[in-house]
Amino acid sequence: MLAENPKHMLLCTLYILVGLALTSTIIELVRRHYAQSWRTLQALSGPLADTLRRLGESAGGGIDVTALQKMLTIVSVPRRVQVRKE
């Protein structure tokens, strides 16, 4: 598809530039949201937050498999409630 008319060429160029601007804006918004979520997660306290913090610290040198298993066990296994029958 060749644009023989200079006006069409200009419109195509503007269309591409607007698309690139929108794409970069969306990427920046997602990056900011991710950074904010990560700060919120780091501010949490408790056993799950401590495990996630240790995982984040050890991610540079490899993942601690035992900490990951412990975290998954805490998250995925619900505690059973004992019901007394009288």
N, C-alpha and C positions, 0 to 999 in steps of 0.2 A: 504494500500500500504506500504509494509515493504521494507526497503532498506537493503538487505542482504550483498551487497557489500559496504565496507567502503568508496570507492570513491563516490558512489551514495549518501551516507549519508553526506559526506563532501560537495558535490555539492548542495544538498538540503539545508544544513545549510547556505552555502554562498548565495544561492538564497533568502532565508528568510532574511538574514542580509542586503542584498542589497535592498530588498523591504522595509524593515523598515527604512533604511537610506534615501531612496527616499521619503518615506511618511513623515518622520520628517522634511526633507528639504522643502517640499512643504508646510507643516503646518507653518514653520517658515517664509517662503516667504509671505504667506497670512497674517500672523500676522504683519509683517513689513509694508506691503501695507496698511492694515487697520489702523495701528498707524499713518502712513504718511497722509492718507486721513483724519483722525480725527484731526491732527494738522492743516491741510489746512483748514478744516471746521471751526476750532476755530479761525483761523486768519481772516476769513471773517468779513465784517461789513455790517450793514443794518438791516432792521426789521426781515427778515427771520433768519439771523444769530443770532440776539439777542434772538429770540424765541427758536431756537434750543439750544442755550447756556443755557437758563433758563430750558429747558426740561432736558438737560444733568445734570445740577446741582440738579434738584429736583428728579432725577431718583432713588436716594438712598432712599428717604422717600416716594416714590409714585409719580405718574405722575400728573401734573397739567392739568386737563381735559380742562379747559377753554383756556389755552395757546395752547394746542394741537388743539382744534377746531379753534382757531384764525389762527394758522399756516396753517391748512388744507384749511381754507377759502381763505387765501392769495395765496396759491399755486394753488388751483384747480379752482378758479373762475376768469376767464379772465375779464379784464376791457373792458367795451363796449365803442366803439368810436362813438361819436355822429357825424353824417354826416348832414351838413346843405344842405337843398334843396333850390335852388334859382330859 
